[in-house]
Amino acid sequence: MALEQYRAKRNFSATPEPRPKVAPKARRGDSFVVQKHDARRLHYDFRLELDGVLKSWAVTRGPSLIAGEKRLAVEVEDHPLDYGSFEGTIPRGEYGGGSVLVWDRGTWTPIGDPHKGLAKGHLEFELHGQKLNGRWHLVRMHKKPRDKHENWLLIKGEDKYARPEGAPDILEERPESAATGRPIDEVAKEAPGWSSKTGRIKAPDKVQKPTSKAAKATQAASPVDPASIESAKKASMPGFVEPMLASLAKSPPSGERWLHEIKFDGYRLEVHLTGGRVRLMTRSGLDWTAKFGDAIIAAFKALPVRDALIDGELVVENAAGASDFSALQADLSEGRTDRFLFYAFDLLYLDGYDLREAPLDARMGALEKLVGQGSGVLRLSEHFDEDGAIVLRHACRLGLEGIVSKLRDAPYHSGRGRGWIKSKCSARQEFVVAGFVPSTAASDAVGSLSLGVYEGDALRYVGRVGTGFSASTARALYRRLEPMRIAASPFADRLSSEEARQVRFVRPELVAEVDFRAWTADNVLRHASFVGLREDKAPREVVRETPAAEAAPKSPKPPKSPKAPAKSPKTPAKPQSRTVALTHPDRVYWPDVGVTKEGLADYYTEVWPFMGPLIVGRALALLRCPDGITGQQFFQKHAWKGLNRNIVLVKDPKDPGEPLVSIRDLDGLIGLVQSATLEIHPWGSTATDWERADTIIMDLDPGESVTWAALIEAALDVRARLEAAGLGAFVKTSGGKGLHVVAPVKPKADWPAVKAFTKAIADSMASDSPQKYVATIAKAKRTGKILVDYLRNQRGMTAVAAYSTRARPGAPVSMPLGWDELGPAIGPAYFTVANAPSRLASLARDPWEGFRAAAAPIEAVKVRRAGA
């Protein structure tokens, strides 16, 4: 729509609404605004900036934060950009007569091409506002002959910002203006202005106005009175303040004095706001204001303060909503600034008062009020009052880095102390880069880095890191390190011939953050993965981090080895050392996240005790990707030329053709890795009992617009039906879009009986809830519904194995879960090669503990409806 419609509907001599300027040129803007409009009927006007105008919809009942709840949004005429800040009253008798306030505002990010989305009738996007955040959908409805306007549905997506049924309504919870804090009735009474009931309101003869810059500054002061904060001291604004640092511990402290927050994976920044100027300082005092784009700066400038000093962390969040340092590094290198978020966690100075001696509780209370006035890119770091061990366990189960625990009554003291304690889910720290080995797969990229830590003035060797580099990062590191080469090793000790093999030594001037599983007995990193360069830390500060001697979280007990088939040995109860030599270990399989062949082998070595019992002694279908996920992909189940000797072959008694691929131990699995196998799909029966299944899988495949909450509900429905039939039910993410509900069964029923049983479950679900489920593959019938796919339960059919990677961006894995873990925090592709091992190490028990022991027969079992 053009702005001509906007002009034609308004008399600008009567309405205070902004008059359109000369038709704007197309521009790339990203603002959004929601205006509360008390006209003939209260509604909310939802507007997205696109091509120089505000695309607009009237949402009759206002937006809802409940995922999947549909709110009618009637498309109306485009509005000028100036309308986004309009707050006032349109006079009675004029088009849209009534009071208007800016209920929410911020920026929006389209997912995909917004023009194609509008044309197609499904616009998907993320909001970054003061009240509305996360993923949203606008879906166009079929137009009926009598409809005068295009009707759409505004729908909240399933993410961490969504609220459950019965939660407080955001419209009632936050009715005030995001611009001025006023309720709508105050807008109707403002003077000068307009009232929809009385027409024009004349201005009073005299309007009180500030007479100086100082008076204006006082009006713009913080919503917090700093003088009222306990132990606040009147003082001038300090310069750079050395940050308060956390001491490492193996387990978090307990007690009511402690607050706990999630440890962020980004850049620690100290934000200085002085007289309208913003500076972003690193932990070492470097001025990085120019690095992070205009949105962050503008957000701080908009805060209602004169002077402030805020401590926090700048991050980029991945698709799962977790802060991701690698993604932050990638955005910085690409010049991308639209995903930056700042989480504030301390307030050191405010409008003439030094708050460092105030207790943390008081500082955080003031900070919460301040950040609540900002835009969606500024957020408060959430604190948890629960026991620290519980918070850490939950963070680790989600594959996060760890938590930081803080004394609620402690002051802010620079340097490392015991007032802040960090507890990590995995071993991770910074290391000095002292050399590199060129890639064997590319001539202008690094294949691995040689790392060290300082002990006094001596640089000690700690091993190499050879995975975690995206293709672009590996090339960028090569370009940076090649000019830094030196002839002699910078390490204090002489390296062994193996440690020094092919290493090009460099000046020890760069610091890399590295995730690793553990230290070996000879102080070398085991299973290390590169995270990114730390430009904010000096090499001489890098020492080996040693936590206090406290009880470490227990690792889950590995599952017992299954009874092996006659010709197959038992799966080892704990990880064995792999012996398979990898050629081109630095070949990148997932270029977006830098997972290499060696990284994949490390991952499978870590999860082998849990994965092994589920895949040994079975025929396997494999997805092979010799050039990684961006190259050719093909399924293979028979032998190929150059088959690794650790991969065994099994003969299908009903197939006179070539034998099928199988494995019997970890070396067999690593042999598959060597052959570029990125997905493993086992049969549901063993190679000693081909005709009778011992595992069934119900694959829940969501159609377009199905929410994660609906998928969870479907999994619980399948569970109820399986348990009603006397079977145990287990759940795992698919690593793709859906969920798999898996049941171990006694190998007594033949394949036709197994298929009939699972088909009966699928058919009963589709019959009981036809609006939710379908049991047919046809895509035309699946929009808005979940396919209950039972067809994998046939002879020769397969489904992706638990713990198997998927050949998709991000290196996701199919992850077993406990039923109590199903919730909004975990999506179908949440777990990856990067976070899965630390999750398993943090669990007190295997989420599929007792899997085989739960097996029951399915022969002659009648499927009952859930709840019957």
N, C-alpha and C positions, 0 to 999 in steps of 0.2 A: 504494500500500500504506500502511496506517496503522501507527503505532508499536506497536499491540497485538501484531502478529506478532513484533516485536523483543522485547517484554516476555515473551511466552509462551515463547520459546525459551531464556531465560536465568534462572539462579538467581543473583540479585544478592547473596545471602549468601556465594556461593562465587567469583564472578567479579569481577575488578576493573573490568570494563567499566562505563561510566557508566549510571546508572539514568535513564530518561526522566523529565523533569519534567512538570508539567502540560502537557497537549497544547498546543503552541505555536500562536499565531495565525499565519495566513498572512503571510509577510513576503517582501520582495524582497532576498534575499541572493545573493552571488556567489562564495562560497568553493568551492574544490574540494580534495580530498585523495586521494592514492593511498597505501594502506597495504600494506606488504609483510607477508604473513601466512604464517608457517611452521607450518601446521597438519598434518593428515594428509598433505597434499601442498602444496608451496610454490605460492602464487598471489598475485595482487595485487588488492586491493579498490579499485575505482574509484568515487569518490563525488562527486556534484554537488549543491550546495545549491539547493533549489527549494521554495518554499512552506513554509518552516520546518522541513524535514527534509533529510536527505542521501539522495538517490536513489542506489541502490547496485547495482553489478555486480561479480561475481567474474571477473576476467580470468585465465584459467588459465595462460597463458604470459607474462603481463605486456604492457604497451604496447610497440609497436615504432615507431621513428622513420622507418622506411622507408615512403615514400609508397605507399599502395595495399595494403600488407600487412595482411591481415585477422587479427585476434586474437579468438577466441571470448570473449564477455562474457556470463556467465549472470546474469540479473536476480535479485536477492535482495531481502530485506525492506528497507524504509526504515530508516535509522538516525537517532538524535537528533543535533543539531548538535554537542553536546559530544563525540561520538565522533570528530570530526575531529582532535582533539588527543590521542586515546588512543594511548599507547605502553606496552606491557607484555606480560604473559604470561597467557593464559587457561589455567586448570588442566586437567590431563588428565581426561578423562571429561565435561567440560563442552562445550556446543555451541561448535564452532570452536576447540577446545583447541589452543593453540600460541602462539608469540610473534608480536607485532605491532609494527611500527615505522612511523612516518610517513615514507614513502619520498619523497613530493613533496607540495607544497601551494602554494596561491596562489589566484587568482581565475579565473573563467570568464565568457565573454560569449557568450550564445546568438546565433546568426544566424537571425533570424526568431523567430516565437513558439515558445518551448520546449514549451508545452503541446500545441500542434498538432503539433509535431515528434514528441513522445513518442506521441501518439495515432496519428499516421500511420505511425510506425515508422522515421523518419529524423530524428535529432536532429543538427543541425550547429552547431558552436560553436568558439570560440577559447579556448585555455588560456594563462594567464600565470603560469607556475610557475617553480620553481628548476631543474627538469630538463625538464619538458614545456612546450612553447610552440606557438603557431600554431594552424592550423585542424585540426579533428578531426571525425570522423563516428561516430555510433552508429547502426547499421542493423539493424532487427529481422529475424530469419530466419523463414521459414514454420514454424509450429509443427506438429510431428508428433504423432500420437495418443499416443505413449508419453512425450513430453516432459513433465516435471513443472514445468519453469520456462520462462520466455520466454528464448530464446537470441538474443543480439545479436552484432554484429561491431563491434569497435573498430578504426577505420581512421584512420591519419594522412593528412591532406590534403597536397597538393603545395604547398609554399611554401618560404621560405628556411630554415625550421627542419627540413625533411625531410632525411634522410640517404640516400645512394645504397646500392644493393646492395653488400654486402661491408664496409660501414663498421662501426666498433666498436658493439657492442650497448650501449645506454644502461643496461640492467639490470646488465651486468657492469662497465661503466665507472664507474657511480655507484651502488654497492650500499648506501651509508650512509644513515642517517636524515637527513631534511631539517631535523628539529627539534633533534637533539642530536649529529649526526655519528657516532653509534654504529653498528656492524654489528649484524646480527640476533642473532648468538650472544651478544653482550654483554647484549642485552635479556633473553634466556633466563636469564642468570646474575644478573640484578640482585636486589638485596635492599633493602627487602622486596619481594616479588612472587610470581610463580608460575612454575613450570616444567611444561611439558607432559609431562615425563618423570618428575618426582618429586613433583609436586603442590606444596603450599605451601612456600615458603622463609621461614624465620623471620628476622626482622630481627635484626641484631647488637644487643648490649646498649647500645652507644653509637654514635650516628651523628654524625660530625663536621659541625657546622653553623657558618656564619659568625656572628660575634657582633656585627657592626656594619654600618652602611650602607657603610662603606669596604670592609669585607671582601666584601660582596655585590657592590660595584662592581668589585672586583678579579676576582671570579669571572666577571663579565660582560665582562671586557676583550676587546680585539680579538684575533683569532687571530694577529695580527702583533705581534712585539715591536718597537716603534718605536725602542728604544735600539740595536737591531742594524742599523738602516738607515744606510748611509753618509752622513756629513755631517749627520745629524739632530742638532738642538740642543734641549736641555731648556729649555722656555720655557712661559710661561703662554699660554692660548688668546688669539690675536689677535682684534681686532674685525674690521670689514669690511676685506677685502684687495682692493685694486684689481686687476682681472683682468689676466692676461697676454693680449696681443692679437697677432694674426698680421698680418704685412705682406703686401700684395698683390704677386704676381708673375705674369707671363704664363705661365711654365712652372715646374714644381716642381724643387727641387734634387735632385741625385743623389749617390750615395755611401753607404757603409755606416753613416755617422753618423746618417742620417736614417731616421725612422719616418714612415709615412703613414697617415692615417685619413680616412674619409669625412666631408665637411663636413656638419654637421647643419643642418636648416632649422627652427629652433625658437627658444626663449628661453634664452639663457645664464643660468645660475643658480649662485650660490654657496651651498652648503648648510652651515649651522652646526648641529652637534649638540653640545649642552652639557647635561649632567645630565638627559637624557631629554627635553629641549626641542629642537624643530626649527624653524629659521628658513630661509626661502628668500629670498635677496637677489638683485636684478637686478644687471647689470653696472655700473649707476650707483649702487648702494647702496640702492635702494628695497626695502622689506620687502613681498614678495608672497606671504607664507605662506598667506594666506587665499584666494588665487585658485584653487588647484589641487585642492581637495577633500581628503578624508581618506585615500585609499588611498596617495598618495605620502608623506604625513606618517607614516602607520603603518608603511610599508615602511622608512623611515629610522630610526624609533624601534626597530624590531626588530633593527637591526644590532647585533652584539656589540661595541659600543664605549662608552666613557664620553664622550669628547669627540673630535670630528673636524671637519675643514673640507674639503669635497669640491667640486670644480669640475666642471661638466658642463652638459648641455643638456636641457631638457624639450621633448619633441616629441609630435606625433600622427602616426602612420603611416597612409598611404593604403592602398587595397586591394592595391597592388603591393608594399607593405612599405617604401616610401621615406618619409622624414620630409616633412611637408607643412605649411608655415606657414599657408597659407590654411585648411586643415582645423583647425589649432590655434586660429586666430582664431575660426572658426565655433563650435567647441566652447566656447570661453570666453564668447562672446556668448550662447550658448544655455544656459549653466550646466551643460554636460555635462562630467563628469570621468572617465568610465570608460575613456577611450582614452589617457590620459596615460602616457607612458613617460619615464624619466629615464636618459640615457646619461652615465655618469661617465667623465671622461677625465683627472682629476688629483686627487691627494691632497696637501693643503698642511699639514695638522696632524693628529696622532693621539696621543691619550692622553698629554698632557704633553710632546710633542716637536714642534717646528717642522721641517717637512720641506722647506721651500722651497729650501734650498741643496743638497738631495740631488739626484743626477742623475735625469732623467726615468725611466730604466729602473728604478731602485730604487723610485721613487714609484709607478710603474705596477704593479710586482710586488706591492707591499703593497696597492694598491687592488684588484687582481684577487682576492686572497684575501678581502678585506673584502666586496666586492660579491657574490662567490660565496656568501656566507652570507645574501643578501637574497632578496626575492621577485621574481617575474617582471617587476614594473614597474620594477625597478632593474637596469640592464644596464651592462656594461663596453663602452666604445667600442673596437672591434677595431682593432689596428694591423697594417699590412702592411709586410713587410721588402723587398718587390720594389722595383725601380727606380721612382722617382716618376713618370716619364713613362708607364710602363705602368699604374700605378694610376690616374693621371688619365685616361688614354685609356679605361680600362675604365669608370670612373665616368661619363664623358661619353657613352659609347656607351649607357649605361643611362639617360641623361637626368637624372642627378643634378646637384646644384649645383656640386660640385667636391671638392677634398681639402684637408686641412691637413697640412703636413709639419713634423715636430718633431725637433730635435736630441736624440738619445737620451741624451747625457751632460750636457745643459744643466740649470741650476737654473731655478726658477720666479721670473721677475722681472716685476713689474707693469708695465703699459704696453705700447706697441707696439715690437717689436724684430725682430731677424733670427733669433731662436731658433725662432720659429714662422713659417711661410710658408704663405699660402693661395693656391691656384691654382684659378681658376673655369672652369667649362665654358661659361658665358654671362656677358654683361655684366649685373651685378645689384648694386644698392646702394640706400641710403636717400636719399630726397629730401624737401625741405621742401614741405609743401602750402601754397600761397599763394593759391589761388583755385579755383573750380569752375564748371563749366557745367552748368546743369540738364539733366536727361534730356529728350529729345524724345519719348520713349515713355511716360513716367510723370511726373506732376506733383510727386511727393514724393521724387524720387530724383536722384542726380547722374548726369550723362552722361560727364563727364571731369573730371580734376583738372589744374590748372596747377602746375607743379613748379619748384623752384629748388635751388641749392646756394650755400653761403656761400664768398666769397673775402674773407677778413678780416671786415669788418663789412658788406660789400655782398652782397645776395642777388641772384644771377644767374639769369635765366630759362633753363630747359633743355628746355621743351616740355610737352606734355600726355600724359596716359595716359587712354585711353578704353575699355579692356577689362580683364577680370579681376575685375570686381565681380559677385558674385552678386546676385540681386534683393534679398535682405535686406540685404546689405552696402551696396548703392547707396542704399537708403532710410536705413539707419543713418548713413551718411556725410552725407546731406542734413540729417538732424536735428541732427547734431553741428556741421556747418559753417555752417548758416544763421544761428544766433545769433552767430557769430564774424565776420560781414561787416563790412568797413570800406569807406570811400568811395574811398580812393586806393590805387593799386597799391603793394605793399610791395617790388617789384623796384627795384633801383638804376638800371636802364636803362629808357628808355621802350620799351614794347612796340609792335610794328607793329600796324596795324589788324586784321590777321588773327589775330595772337597774342592780342589783347585782345578779340576778338569774343565777345560774350555772357558774358564772364567776370565772375563775382561774386567780388571779392577778399576775402580773409579774413586775420585775424591769423596770421602764420606761426608757429604753435605746435604743429602736428602734423607727424609724420614718417611717410612712407609708404615701404615697401620695394617696389621696382619691378624687374621683369625686362625687359630690352630687348636688341635685337640688336646695336646699335652706336651710335656717335656720328656725326652727319653732319659735313660740313666746317665748318658754322657752329655747331657745338657744341649741337646739338639731338638729343634721343633719337629713335631710329628703332625703330618697332614695339615700343612699350612696353606692358607688361601689369602691372596692379596685383596685388600679392601680399598686402599687409596693412599695417595701421598698426603702427608700432614704438613702443610706449608706454615702452620702456626706453631710449630714446636722446633726448637733448636736441637741439632744432633747430640750435643753434649749433655742434654737433659735426659737422654734415653738410657735407662738402666733396666735391668730385669725387675719386673714388678713381683714382689713377694708378699702374699697376704699373710696376715696374722695366723698363727696356728690354731685354727678353729675347725670344728666339724664340717666337712664338706657334704653337700647334698649327695644322698645315695643314688647310685645308678640303678635302673630297674633290673630286676633279675631276668636274664635271658630266658626265652622259652626253652623247655626241654626238647631235646632232639626227637624227631618223630621215629616211629619204628620204621626202619629203612626197608625198602624192598630187598628181596633176596640177593640181587646183584648190585645193590647200591649201599655204600657204607653210611653210617650215621652222620648226620650233620654235626659239626663240632659245637659244643655248648658255649664256647666263647671264641672271639675272633682269632683266627690263625694268621700267621705271617704269610703273605702271598709271595709266590715264587715266580710268577709269570713276568717276563721282561716285556716292557711296553716299548714299541718303536714309536718314534715321534710323540713322546708323552706330552709335549706342549701343543699338540694339534687342538685347536679350539672347536669344541662341539656346539656350545651355546655362545655365539659371539656377543649377544647382548649383555650377558652377565659374566662372560669370560671363563666359563667352566671348560676345562681342558680334559683330554683323555686321562691324564694323571689325576685331575680333580675328581672325575667320575669314579676312577678306581679307588681313590681314598674314601669317597662316600660309601661305596658298596662294602668296603672293608669294615667301616664303622657299623653299618646296619646289618651285616651278615648274620650275627647271632639271632636276629629277629626275622630276617627275610628268608634265610636258608631253609628252615623247616617247611616253608610254604611253596618252594619251587624245586627242591631236589627230587630226583626220581620221577620227573614228569616230562612228557613231551612239551616243547616250547615253540611258540610262534614269536618271531623276533622282528622288530622294526629296526632296520639298519640304515644308518645315515653316514656314509663314508666321509662326506664333506661337512658334517654338522647339520643342524636343523634347517639351514638356508639352502642346502643342496638337495641332491637326489635322495628320495626315501623309498624303501621297498620292504615289504614283508617277506620273510624267509623262514621256512621250517625244515628244510632239508640241508644236507651238507653242502659246502662250497669249497672251492679251491683254496688251499692254504689254511684249512681248518686247524685251529689251535689244538694241540694234542690233549689238552685238559678238558675239551668239550667231547662228550660221549654221544654215541648214536644209539637209538632204540628203534626196534622194528615193530611197526603196527601190524598185528596179525591179520587185519582185514585189508591191508594195503600192500600189494605185491611190489610196489614201486620202491623208491629210495627210502632209507631209514630217516627217522626224525631226530632233531637236535634235542639234547638233554644235558644236564650237568649233575655232578654229584658232590661238589665241594666249592670252596671259595675260589680256588684257582680256575675252576671251570667258569665261574662268573666273570673273573678278570679276563679270561680268554674271550668271553663275549665282548667285554669292553674293548679289548685289543682289536676286535673285528667291527668296531663302530656300532655296536648294538645299543640303542638309546631307549628302547622299550622292550619289556619282557612280558609275554602273555602265556601263562601256563594252562594246560588242560585242567579240567575239573576232576580227572581221575589219574591214578598213578600208572606207571609203565608196567606194573605187575598185575593190574586189574583194570584193563582198558574199558570193559563194558559196564562198569558200575561206578558211578560218581561218588566222590567223598567230599565234594564242595559244591555248593550252589551259589549263584550270584544273581541278585536282582539289581539291575542297572537302572538308576533313576536319571533320566535324561531330560532336562528342562527345555521346553519350547521357548520361543521368543516372549519376553516380558514376564517370565515366571520369576518370582522373587526367591531369594535364599531362604527366607522364612517358610515359604511354601514347600521348598525342597526338604527342609528339615521335618516338616509335618508329614511329608510323604514317607520319609525314612522311618519315622516312628510308627506310621501306619503299617508298613511292611513288617517291622519288628513285632508289632502286636499280633499280626496274622501268623507269622512264623512261630512265635511262642505259643499261640493258641493251638498250633499243630504239634507242639511238643519239641520244637527245635530251638537251639540257641541262636541268637542273632548278634552279629558284629557289624560295625560300620567303618567305612573308610572313605576319604575323599578320593575322587577319581584322578586328581591332578589336571582335570580339564574343566568341564562345566557342571558335572553332576556328583552324585553320591552312589556308592555301592553298599548294599546290605548283603552280607555274606553269612552263610550258615554251613558249619561242618555237618556232614551226615555220615551215618554208617553205610559203608559200601555194599548195600544189599539190593537196592532197586536198580533196574537197568535204565538205559538212557531214555527210552520212550516214556517210562513211568516218571522219571525226573522231569522231563519236559512237560508232561501233563500236569504234574503237581505245581510247577512254577507258573504255567499258563493259567491254572485255576486261580492262583493268587492275583495275577495281573488282571484277569477278567473280572474277578470279584471287586477289585478296587475301582476299575473303570465303570462297573455296574453300580456300585454304591455311591460313587462321586463322579459322575460323568463330566461335571463342570471342572474337575481338577485333573483327572487322569485319562489316559488312553492306553490301550494295549496293542495298538497297531502302529507299524513303522511309518505309515504315510505322513509326510511332513505337512500336507495340507490340513490335516486334522489336529496338529500339535500346537498351533499358536495359542499361547496362554495356558497350556496344559503340560503335564509331565508324562513322558512316555515311560511306562513300567515295562522295561525290556527284559523279557524272560528267555529270549532266543539264544542267549549265550549258554544255556543249559542243555546243550545237545552234543552228541558225540563229535569230537573234533573242533568244536567251537571254543573260543578262549576269551578271557578278559584280562586286563592289565593286572599284574601282580601287585600285592601290597609292597610298598617301598620302592617299586620300580619308578624310574624317571620317565618323563614324558617328553617327546620331541616337540616341545612348544616353547615360546619365549619365556625366559625367567627360570628355566630348568626346574619346573614343578615336579613333585613326586606324589604318588598315590599313598596317602598316609593313614594308617589305622588310628582310630580315635576311641576314647571311651564315650559311652552314650551321654555322659554328663558334660562332655566337651562341645557338643553340638550347640552352637549359638552364633550370634552375629559377629563375634570376634574372628571366627575362622570361616573362610570361604573354600570353595572346591579346589582352588589352586594356591591356597595360602602357603603350604609347606613346600620347600624347595631343597635342592642340594645344599644350599648354604645354611638353612636354619634347622633342618631335620635332625642332624646328629646331636646338636645341643639340646633339642627338645627331648630326645630319647635319653640322654645322659641325665636330664633333670627329673625324669619320672621315677616315682617310688615303685611303680610296677608296670609291667608290660600292659598296654591298653587291650591287647588280645590275649591276656593270660588265660590259660585253660581252654584255648580254642579247640584243640582236638578232643579234649576231655568232654566237651559239650556236644559231641556228635551223637545223633539219635537217628533211628531209621525213619524213612518217609513212606515205606510201602504201606499201602492200604490205609493211608491217613486221609481223612476227609477235611478239606479246607473249610474253615469256618470264617465268618465275617468277624472283623476286629470288634471286640466288645460284646460279641454274641455269647 
